[in-house]
């Protein structure tokens, strides 16, 4: 195993433990600065191209990333809490009806690897009126 692969393995281990969005600096700090920022940026960029990471830039111009657990099934999606930023992988056949509806009625083909539904998790719903 090459040194570079060991670094990527370290980064991937940290990402898999995160269930919420992160910055490159978060990963750098979590790795106790054992892996260089350039290596982290390049690897995260590769993961984004492979649909394993999503990228968002917030209103303060801060770039956040989210690791998406790899899944080979068509019936999966992710739930993301808008308050605590937790992301949860879901396998559920009910989503296939939505996929089919969007494809047939709206003539739009979804990227099933990146379906993220935003809302509030059960912990963050306390005291919030839901529709």
C-alpha positions as CSV (number, residue, x, y, z in Angstrom):
1,X,0.0,0.0,0.0
2,X,1.5,3.4,-1.0
3,X,1.8,6.3,1.3
4,X,-0.8,8.2,-0.7
5,X,-3.3,5.4,-0.3
6,X,-2.8,5.4,3.4
7,X,-3.6,9.1,3.5
8,X,-6.7,8.5,1.5
9,X,-7.7,5.7,3.8
10,X,-7.3,8.0,6.8
11,X,-9.5,10.7,5.1
12,X,-12.1,8.2,4.2
13,X,-12.2,6.8,7.7
14,X,-12.9,10.3,9.1
15,X,-15.6,10.9,6.5
16,X,-17.4,7.7,7.2
17,X,-17.7,8.7,10.9
18,X,-19.3,12.0,10.1
19,X,-23.0,12.1,9.8
20,X,-23.2,15.8,9.1
21,X,-21.7,18.4,6.8
22,X,-18.0,19.4,7.2
23,X,-15.4,21.7,5.9
24,X,-11.9,20.8,4.6
25,X,-10.5,22.4,7.8
26,X,-12.7,20.0,9.9
27,X,-11.1,17.0,8.2
28,X,-7.7,18.5,8.5
29,X,-8.2,19.1,12.3
30,X,-9.8,15.6,12.8
31,X,-6.7,14.1,11.2
32,X,-4.6,16.1,13.6
33,X,-2.9,17.7,10.6
34,X,-1.3,14.3,9.6
35,X,-2.5,14.7,6.0
36,X,-1.8,17.9,4.0
37,X,-4.6,20.2,3.0
38,X,-3.8,19.8,-0.7
39,X,-4.2,16.0,-0.4
40,X,-7.5,16.5,1.4
41,X,-8.8,18.9,-1.2
42,X,-7.8,16.7,-4.1
43,X,-9.3,13.6,-2.5
44,X,-12.6,15.3,-1.6
45,X,-12.8,16.6,-5.2
46,X,-12.4,13.1,-6.5
47,X,-15.1,11.8,-4.2
48,X,-17.4,14.6,-5.4
49,X,-16.9,13.5,-9.0
50,X,-17.6,9.9,-7.9
51,X,-20.9,11.0,-6.3
52,X,-19.7,10.2,-2.8
53,X,-19.5,13.8,-1.6
54,X,-21.8,16.7,-2.2
55,X,-20.6,20.3,-2.0
56,X,-22.6,23.4,-0.9
57,X,-21.5,27.0,-0.5
58,X,-23.5,28.8,2.2
59,X,-24.6,32.5,2.4
60,X,-21.3,33.3,4.2
61,X,-19.3,31.9,1.2
62,X,-18.2,28.9,3.3
63,X,-17.9,25.6,1.4
64,X,-19.4,22.6,3.2
65,X,-19.2,19.0,2.1
66,X,-21.3,16.0,2.9
67,X,-20.2,12.4,2.7
68,X,-22.9,10.2,1.0
69,X,-22.7,6.5,1.9
70,X,-22.2,4.4,-1.3
71,X,-25.3,2.3,-2.2
72,X,-25.9,0.2,-5.3
73,X,-29.6,0.0,-4.8
74,X,-32.1,2.2,-6.7
75,X,-34.4,2.6,-3.8
76,X,-32.2,4.8,-1.6
77,X,-32.0,8.5,-0.7
78,X,-30.8,10.7,2.1
79,X,-32.6,12.7,4.8
80,X,-30.8,15.9,5.9
81,X,-31.8,17.8,9.0
82,X,-31.7,21.6,8.3
83,X,-31.0,22.4,12.0
84,X,-28.4,19.9,13.2
85,X,-27.1,19.0,9.7
86,X,-27.3,15.2,10.4
87,X,-27.6,13.1,7.2
88,X,-29.1,9.7,7.2
89,X,-29.0,7.1,4.5
90,X,-32.4,5.5,3.8
91,X,-33.3,2.4,1.8
92,X,-37.1,2.5,1.0
93,X,-39.0,1.2,-2.0
94,X,-41.6,4.0,-1.6
95,X,-39.1,6.4,-3.3
96,X,-39.4,4.5,-6.6
97,X,-42.9,5.8,-7.0
98,X,-41.6,9.4,-6.8
99,X,-38.8,8.6,-9.2
100,X,-41.3,7.1,-11.7
101,X,-43.7,10.1,-11.3
102,X,-40.9,12.7,-11.9
103,X,-39.7,10.8,-14.9
104,X,-43.1,10.2,-16.6
105,X,-44.9,13.4,-15.6
106,X,-42.1,15.9,-15.6
107,X,-39.8,14.3,-18.2
108,X,-36.9,14.7,-15.8
109,X,-34.4,11.9,-15.0
110,X,-33.0,12.1,-11.4
111,X,-29.5,11.4,-10.3
112,X,-30.5,8.7,-7.8
113,X,-27.1,8.7,-6.2
114,X,-27.6,12.2,-4.8
115,X,-31.3,12.5,-3.7
116,X,-31.3,14.5,-0.5
117,X,-34.5,15.4,1.2
118,X,-34.2,18.3,3.6
119,X,-36.3,18.7,6.8
120,X,-36.0,18.3,10.5
121,X,-35.0,15.2,12.4
122,X,-37.1,14.0,15.3
123,X,-34.7,15.6,17.9
124,X,-34.9,19.0,16.2
125,X,-38.7,18.9,15.7
126,X,-39.4,19.6,19.3
127,X,-41.4,22.8,19.6
128,X,-41.6,23.3,15.8
129,X,-44.9,23.3,13.9
130,X,-44.8,20.9,11.0
131,X,-47.0,21.1,7.9
